[in-house]
Amino acid sequence: INYVMQSGGSSWLASGQFEVQLEEGDGSGTYYGSEEPIRTNNSNGLSVIIDADLDEGDGIVITRTTRLVIKDDMAYWMRWGITNQNSEWLKMGSLWKRFEGGFSQSQYEDGIIDNSELEKFTSRLQSQELTLNFLENALQLESEPLLGGSFRDFHTIQVRIDLNDDNTVNRNQVTLIISTTQSIKEGDYFDLLQQFILPQSESYWNQVSLDISLHSDSQSSFTDIHEKTSEDLETSHERHITEEVYTVHADNILSWNRLDIRVKTSTNPLYSPLPLAFICLSLIVVLFSTCLLLARGKDKKPLILETILIPLVAAAYWYAFPMESIGALMGGIGGIWMVTTIITPKRLGEDGMPDTSSMPEVPTISCPKCTTVNPVVS
């Protein structure tokens, strides 16, 4: 290399010689060295995927799986560190010095993550202290807002690593999976998620996407959801017959100052999906049947046409309208049916007289004033 400061000025000349040995095969396209790679890079991406299920048994228990899909240079650093746990060439301040290691020289140098290395890494991450330290110091993520509680709140916790069918040291994504179970109190709000990205003195991430899917069972529901965020979230809340589903999506929350999602739960049958579906169906049947009985001897076509209002109740149920709103909607529809029944004229026969074909086979007497046919039942 010949470097010249300015035209006609002095120059520096440097040279170097490197020996490169090529082996058979296509290779990984990634350089594997003995020095710990850097984590800071403007292209690092992180996807946070949370799947949670609410079950009502002995109290309400939430089973939650948090997946951290780590990409680019951070993924390379993770892969390199798993196969170099506590190796002799690590610097004293390295996070990988906290792991046990103890592998053979060939395991350290082969650039392959084998099962023993993976098992040792995940078993060490079961430790509360090490998991907290790894999330905060390695990934710059705060554990409690991310996982929805502190470790003392969890009944169980399990940590796994998914290499996505690639056990070589490269930049392919790595998924860190943390599964927890936790009891929550009915009628109280619980924290589904808060802003979990720590302030970055260096650029660890350039994009953090978020996807949440929260499911209840047929006997529990989400009676209220509070969302306080710096920007608008893409959310949906649906009520199916066997569950309620609440989903959240955001492309990049890295720069958000505020992210707070809290959910209030209930096991009250009036709010739970399956009992509420049965209640709605029963009330619709009772209301319509009552109006049909009152419309005996009258033209029922207007009433039948108004059954097109029933899908409004189905839509309100599906899109998780509050029970009070659904009740008011059914009351309004029932009122419309009742008014229609009352104002509908009696059905006339071919002779222009009131049609008595639907009347019971009993003696009848006509009103001398309005000619209405009335049954004599005694």
C-alpha positions in Angstrom: 0.0 0.0 0.0 1.4 3.4 -1.0 -0.2 6.3 0.8 0.5 9.9 -0.3 -0.7 12.9 1.8 -0.6 15.4 -1.1 0.7 15.6 -4.5 4.5 16.0 -4.4 4.7 15.3 -0.7 6.1 12.5 1.3 4.6 9.0 1.2 4.3 5.9 3.3 4.7 2.4 1.9 3.5 -0.7 3.7 3.2 -4.3 2.6 2.0 -7.5 4.1 1.9 -11.2 3.1 -0.8 -13.6 4.0 -1.1 -17.3 3.4 -4.6 -18.5 2.4 -5.3 -22.2 2.2 -8.3 -23.3 0.2 -10.2 -26.5 1.0 -12.8 -28.5 -0.8 -16.4 -27.4 -0.6 -18.3 -24.2 -1.0 -17.5 -22.8 2.4 -19.8 -20.6 4.6 -18.8 -17.2 3.1 -18.0 -16.0 6.6 -14.6 -15.5 8.2 -14.2 -17.4 11.4 -11.5 -16.0 13.7 -10.2 -16.5 17.2 -11.1 -12.9 18.3 -14.6 -12.1 19.6 -16.6 -10.3 16.9 -18.1 -6.9 17.5 -21.8 -6.6 18.2 -22.4 -2.9 17.2 -23.4 -2.5 13.6 -26.0 -0.4 11.8 -27.5 -3.4 10.1 -28.5 -5.5 13.1 -32.1 -6.5 13.2 -34.3 -7.9 16.0 -37.8 -9.4 15.7 -39.7 -9.9 19.0 -42.5 -12.4 18.7 -44.7 -13.1 21.7 -47.4 -15.8 21.9 -49.4 -16.0 25.1 -52.3 -18.1 26.2 -54.7 -17.4 29.0 -56.2 -20.4 30.8 -58.8 -20.5 33.6 -58.4 -23.3 36.0 -57.3 -22.8 39.6 -57.1 -19.1 39.0 -56.0 -17.4 35.8 -52.6 -18.6 34.4 -50.8 -17.0 31.4 -48.4 -19.2 29.5 -46.1 -17.1 27.4 -43.4 -17.8 24.8 -41.2 -14.9 23.8 -39.0 -15.4 20.7 -36.1 -13.1 20.0 -35.1 -13.5 16.4 -31.6 -12.1 16.2 -30.1 -11.2 12.8 -26.9 -10.0 11.1 -23.8 -9.2 13.1 -25.5 -9.9 16.4 -26.4 -13.3 15.2 -22.8 -13.9 14.2 -21.6 -12.8 17.6 -24.1 -15.2 19.2 -23.0 -18.2 17.1 -19.3 -17.4 17.7 -19.8 -17.0 21.4 -21.8 -20.3 21.8 -18.9 -22.3 20.3 -16.3 -20.2 22.2 -17.7 -20.3 25.7 -15.0 -19.5 28.3 -12.2 -20.2 25.7 -8.7 -19.2 26.7 -8.4 -16.4 24.1 -11.4 -14.5 25.4 -10.7 -11.2 27.0 -11.5 -10.9 30.7 -14.4 -8.5 30.2 -16.1 -10.8 27.7 -19.6 -11.9 28.5 -18.7 -15.4 27.2 -16.3 -15.8 30.2 -19.4 -16.2 32.4 -20.2 -19.5 30.8 -18.5 -22.8 31.7 -17.0 -23.9 28.4 -14.5 -26.7 28.9 -14.6 -28.0 25.4 -11.8 -29.6 23.4 -9.5 -27.5 21.2 -11.0 -29.0 18.1 -14.5 -28.0 19.2 -13.3 -24.4 19.8 -11.6 -24.2 16.4 -14.0 -26.0 14.0 -16.6 -23.2 13.7 -19.4 -25.7 14.3 -22.0 -25.5 17.1 -22.4 -29.0 18.3 -25.1 -30.3 20.7 -22.9 -30.3 23.8 -22.0 -26.6 23.3 -25.7 -25.7 22.7 -26.9 -27.7 25.8 -24.3 -26.1 28.0 -25.3 -22.6 26.9 -29.0 -23.2 27.4 -28.6 -24.9 30.8 -26.5 -22.0 32.0 -29.2 -19.5 30.8 -31.8 -21.2 33.1 -30.0 -19.3 35.9 -32.0 -16.1 36.7 -28.9 -14.0 37.2 -27.3 -15.1 34.0 -30.4 -14.6 31.9 -30.9 -11.1 33.2 -27.2 -10.3 32.6 -27.3 -11.8 29.1 -30.5 -9.9 28.1 -29.4 -6.6 29.5 -25.6 -6.6 28.8 -25.5 -8.7 25.6 -28.7 -7.8 23.9 -29.4 -4.4 25.5 -33.0 -5.6 26.5 -34.7 -5.1 29.8 -36.1 -8.4 31.0 -39.1 -7.5 33.2 -40.9 -5.3 30.6 -40.1 -7.8 27.9 -41.2 -10.9 29.7 -44.2 -9.3 31.5 -42.9 -9.9 35.0 -39.9 -10.5 37.3 -38.4 -14.0 37.7 -39.9 -14.4 41.2 -43.4 -14.0 39.6 -42.9 -17.0 37.3 -43.9 -20.6 38.2 -41.7 -22.0 35.4 -39.1 -20.6 33.0 -37.4 -22.4 30.1 -34.7 -21.0 27.8 -34.0 -22.5 24.4 -31.9 -21.7 21.3 -33.1 -22.3 17.7 -30.3 -22.2 15.1 -32.8 -22.6 12.3 -31.2 -25.8 11.0 -27.8 -24.2 10.6 -25.1 -25.0 13.2 -22.2 -23.2 11.5 -20.8 -19.8 12.7 -22.2 -17.3 10.2 -24.6 -14.4 10.0 -27.8 -16.5 9.7 -30.4 -15.6 12.3 -30.6 -17.1 15.7 -33.8 -17.4 17.8 -33.6 -17.1 21.6 -36.8 -18.6 23.1 -38.0 -17.9 26.6 -41.1 -19.7 27.9 -42.8 -18.8 31.2 -45.9 -19.4 33.2 -47.4 -16.9 35.6 -50.5 -16.4 37.7 -52.5 -13.2 37.3 -55.3 -11.8 39.5 -58.7 -11.6 38.0 -60.1 -8.1 37.7 -56.6 -6.5 37.8 -54.5 -5.3 34.9 -51.4 -7.2 34.0 -48.5 -5.8 32.0 -48.5 -7.6 28.6 -45.5 -5.5 27.4 -43.6 -2.3 28.2 -40.8 -0.5 26.4 -37.9 -3.0 26.8 -35.1 -1.6 24.7 -32.4 -0.1 26.9 -30.8 3.3 25.9 -28.0 2.5 23.5 -24.6 4.2 24.0 -23.6 2.3 20.9 -25.6 1.2 18.0 -26.6 -2.4 18.8 -29.9 -2.5 16.8 -31.1 -0.5 13.9 -34.6 -2.1 13.7 -36.8 -3.9 16.2 -40.1 -5.3 15.0 -42.9 -6.5 17.3 -45.6 -9.1 16.9 -47.9 -10.2 19.8 -50.7 -12.8 19.8 -52.7 -13.2 23.0 -55.4 -15.9 23.3 -57.9 -16.6 26.0 -59.8 -19.9 26.6 -63.6 -20.2 26.2 -64.2 -19.4 29.9 -62.1 -16.2 30.2 -61.9 -12.9 28.4 -60.2 -9.5 28.0 -62.6 -7.0 29.5 -60.3 -4.0 28.9 -57.1 -3.3 27.0 -55.0 -0.1 27.6 -52.5 0.9 24.9 -50.2 3.9 25.5 -47.6 4.2 22.8 -45.5 6.9 21.1 -46.9 5.9 17.7 -50.0 4.0 16.5 -49.9 0.2 16.8 -51.6 -2.2 14.3 -54.0 -4.1 16.6 -57.0 -6.3 16.3 -59.3 -7.8 19.0 -61.6 -10.6 18.0 -64.0 -12.9 19.9 -64.4 -16.4 18.6 -66.7 -19.0 20.1 -63.9 -20.8 21.9 -61.4 -18.0 22.5 -60.7 -14.3 22.3 -57.7 -13.2 20.3 -55.7 -9.9 20.6 -52.9 -9.2 18.2 -50.3 -6.4 17.9 -47.9 -5.5 15.1 -45.3 -2.8 14.7 -42.5 -2.6 12.1 -40.0 -0.7 14.2 -40.3 0.3 17.8 -36.6 1.2 18.3 -37.2 5.0 18.6 -40.4 4.8 20.6 -40.2 6.6 24.0 -43.4 5.0 25.2 -44.8 1.5 24.8 -47.2 0.2 27.5 -49.9 -2.5 26.9 -52.0 -3.6 29.9 -54.8 -6.1 29.8 -57.7 -6.7 32.3 -59.1 -10.2 32.5 -62.3 -11.8 33.7 -63.9 -15.2 34.1 -67.4 -13.8 34.4 -69.7 -15.9 32.1 -71.3 -12.7 30.8 -68.0 -11.7 29.2 -66.5 -15.1 28.3 -66.7 -16.2 24.7 -68.6 -19.5 24.9 -71.2 -18.5 27.5 -71.7 -15.1 25.8 -72.3 -16.8 22.4 -74.9 -19.1 24.0 -76.6 -16.1 25.7 -76.7 -14.1 22.5 -78.1 -16.9 20.5 -80.7 -17.7 23.1 -81.9 -14.1 23.4 -82.2 -13.8 19.6 -84.3 -17.0 19.4 -86.5 -15.9 22.3 -87.1 -12.4 20.9 -87.9 -13.6 17.4 -90.1 -16.5 18.6 -92.1 -14.1 20.8 -92.6 -11.7 17.9 -93.7 -14.6 15.7 -96.3 -15.7 18.3 -97.6 -12.1 18.6 -97.9 -11.9 14.8 -100.3 -14.8 14.5 -102.9 -14.0 11.9 -100.8 -11.1 10.6 -98.5 -10.8 7.6 -95.1 -12.0 8.8 -93.1 -10.9 5.7 -92.0 -7.5 7.3 -90.8 -9.3 10.4 -88.9 -12.0 8.4 -87.2 -9.3 6.3 -85.9 -7.7 9.5 -83.9 -10.8 10.3 -81.2 -9.1 8.3 -80.4 -7.3 11.5 -79.2 -10.5 13.2 -75.7 -10.3 11.5 -75.2 -7.0 13.3 -75.2 -8.9 16.6 -72.8 -11.5 15.1 -70.4 -8.7 13.9 -70.5 -7.0 17.3 -69.7 -10.4 19.0 -66.9 -11.2 16.5 -65.2 -7.8 16.9 -65.2 -8.1 20.7 -67.7 -5.3 21.5 -68.3 -5.0 25.2 -71.1 -7.2 26.6 -73.1 -4.1 27.5 -73.0 -2.8 23.9 -74.1 -6.2 22.5 -77.0 -6.2 25.0 -78.1 -2.8 24.0 -77.9 -3.8 20.3 -80.0 -6.9 20.9 -82.5 -4.8 22.9 -82.7 -2.3 20.0 -83.3 -5.1 17.5 -85.9 -6.7 19.7 -87.7 -3.3 20.0 -87.7 -2.9 16.2 -89.2 -6.4 15.8 -91.8 -5.7 18.4 -92.9 -2.4 16.8 -93.1 -4.1 13.4 -95.2 -6.9 14.9 -97.6 -4.4 16.5 -98.1 -2.2 13.4 -98.3 -5.0 10.8 -102.0 -5.4 9.6 -103.8 -8.6 9.9 -103.5 -11.0 6.9 -106.6 -10.9 4.6 -108.1 -13.8 2.8 -109.3 -13.9 -0.8 -112.7 -12.5 0.2 -111.0 -9.4 1.8 -111.9 -10.7 5.3 -109.2 -11.5 7.9 -107.5 -14.8 7.2 -108.4 -17.4 9.8 -106.4 -20.3 8.4 -103.9 -20.0 11.2 -106.6 -19.9 13.9 -107.2 -23.1 15.9 -110.1 -25.4 15.1 -112.5 -24.1 17.7 -115.8 -22.2 17.5 -115.4 -18.6 16.5 -117.5 -15.5 16.7 -117.0 -12.3 14.6 -117.0 -8.9 16.2 -120.1 -7.1 14.9 -118.2 -3.8 14.7 -114.8 -4.7 13.1 -115.5 -8.2 11.9 -112.5 -9.6 13.6 -112.8 -13.4 14.1 -112.3 -14.4 17.7 -112.1 -18.0 19.0 -114.5 -19.2 21.6 -112.2 -21.2 23.9 -114.7 -21.9 26.8 
